[in-house]
Amino acid sequence: MKYFLTTIFLLFSSLVQAQPQWVIYTTNNSGLPSNLVGSILIDSNNVKWITTNNGFVKLQDTTWTVYDTLNSGLPQNACGVIRKDKRNNIWLSCGGKGLVKYDGVNWTVYNNENTGFPVNWTAVGDVDDYNNKWIVGAGLFKFNDTNWIWFNTGNSGLPTNETKCTFVKNNIVWVGTYMGGVVKFDGVNWTVYNTLNSGLPSNWVRMITSDLQNNLWFATFFGGLAKYNESQNLWTVYNTTNSGLHHNNLYSVYVDNNSVKWIGGGGMAIFNDTTWQIFTYPFITEVFNFSKDRYGNMWICSDIGLYIYNPAGVVGIENNTTIISENYLFIQNYPNPFNSETKIKYQVARGGETFRNSKYVSLKIYDILGKEITTLVNKKQDIGEYEVSFNGLNLAGGIYFAVLKIDTKVKVHKIVLQK
């Protein structure tokens, strides 16, 4: 299979256009109550519903509304998985405190005490065409707003009660589990797929979705990404040995309206069935969830903020955002390419967040996989121009990245070592 690897560092170097490809919301420039963003849902009106570990957020146009225990019916501020049902109710997981339904006015909490079922540590995984909620966490629950049905290892074909996600397609329920593989439930029959009887690469499945060709996609821990063509009973596995994935521990997979796959874990990858793009540290760390808005912007939930990405340029976003690449950061090296040593020249300029005469400067070298090679600068420096040497004598030839960080701003410069 032919594939092409690129990295976020290359994108950084090209972000000198009128419409930036990347912007980010944090607690410093938005109404987010926390930079740890777990999940996002974008509804048909382009309203963003966002969960964090310190409150639930509604973003409508430029208005941020934060719901917490002081102004809503939330039983706690830490929220997780978010879903919308067929009646436009919002469902939230509040780990340890139960499930929350919000209809736009009223808040309803479902917990162990008022349901009689172990739902305190559960989440709505998906909703079927009949508005049944399929709930994971302690086995599998089916809830039709009135009645609860609890499937568990004692009364069903579930191999474990530790369930992580559900995906409903044609009213068939697919369940991802912790160390039990994947379960297909058609309303009568239970079919288990695991590493012993199928091509599933790991029995820990964190997210399930499907593409426009009706292939199922599984984000797994330890096993990478799996595609399943059920009609042909054909499994295809993508991992660090045969694809552009840089990590086999995945949290999420999202398929957009162009059938492009967005994969989150320790970093992020994009796969269009032919080519791969990878986005790694130091720019993106943990990626949990994705959602695409009406303008084609991808919203990305991470542990350091809410990213918005559009390769054609982010549109429809308010001005009060942080653009990832800042033009006032200057870095260059010569010669480039080089075969043993190169000089890296950079400038600490007046600009950015403050106009102080000294700023904290970090200059590090990374390889193409995001591994740190060396730290060249790590200290406060006065305004001015500087030059340092980088010796690649003991390194393999190839592409490396000089990452310059001044205060909170980052610029990445590609350097090429030829041998």
C-alpha positions, 0 to 999 in steps of 0.5 A: 500500500502506498501512503504519504506521511506528513506532519503538523510541523509542515503545516506550521511552516505554511500557515502564512495566509489570510485564512489560518488553517488552525485556531484554538480556543482556551480558557484565555480567549474564550468561555471555556471553563477548562482546557480539558475538552472531552467531547463535542456535538454540533447540531443542525443549527451549527450550535456547539455543545461541549463537555469539559472537566469543569462544566458543560458549554453551549457555543452559539455564534459568539456567545458562550454559555457555561452550565455548572452545578451552580446554575443548572441541574448538573450533579457535577461539573465534570462531564464526558460523552455527549449525545443528542436523541431524536427529540433533540434532548442532550444527554451527558455522562457525569461519571459517578453521578449518573446520566443527565438529560437536558431539553433546553429548559429542564434537567433530568438526572438518572442515577442508581437511586431513582432507576434501580439500575447501576447507571452512575458510571454510564454514558449514552453511546448511540440512539437508534431510529426509534429513539432508544438510547443504548447506554454503556458502562455496566453492561448494555442498557436500552432506554426508551424514556420510560422503560429500562432493559439491562443486558449483562453477562448473566442474561445476554451474549455480552462477554464482559460488563465493561462496555465502552461505546456503541454504534447503531447502524440499521438498528443493529447495535455494535458494542465496543468493550474493555478486553471483550472485543466487539459485540453485534446485537440484532435484537435477538442474536449476539455475535462476538468478534475478538482477536481469536476469531476475527481480524480485530487487532485488540479486544479493547475498543474505544469507538466505532463508526462507519464510512460511506461504503458501509465499512465499520471502523474501530478505534482500539487501544494497543491495536491501532485502527481496524476496518471491517467489511461485513459483506466480505468478512474482510478485516484490514488493520492499520497500525504503526508498522503498515500505515501513517499512524504514529500511535496504536493507542487510539481514543476515537475515529470520526468519518466526515461527509467526504469519507475521510477518517479522523483518528485521535489518540496521542496526537491525530491522523487523517486518512483518505484511504490513500494518504496519511497526515499525522499531527503530533507533539509538541502541537497536539497531545491527546485528542479525544473527539471530533465534529465537523461544522457547516463551514467544513471546519473540524473541531478537535477536543484535546487536553489543552484546548479546543482546536479548529482545523480547516486545510482551506482556511478556517472560516466562520470563527469569531476573531477572538481566537489564538492563531497557532502560527505567529508571523512575528516569530523568526527562525532560519538555518544555514546551510539547509540542507546540511551534512553535519552542522548547521547554524540556526538563527532566530529572533526574540521580537517585541510582540505577542502577548507582552512587550517585555524586554526579555522572554522565555525562549525554548528551542528544541530539535525533533525528528519526523515522528515527534521524538525530541532529539535535543534542547538547544535553548531553554532560558530567558533571553532579551529582545534581539537576534541569536544564533546557535549551532546544531550538530547532526553528525551522529544522526541519520539523514532525513527531515528534522524540525527546529521548534522555537517557542517564545512565551506561549507562541510556537513556530516550527522550521524544517531542516534537512540533514543529508548524508 
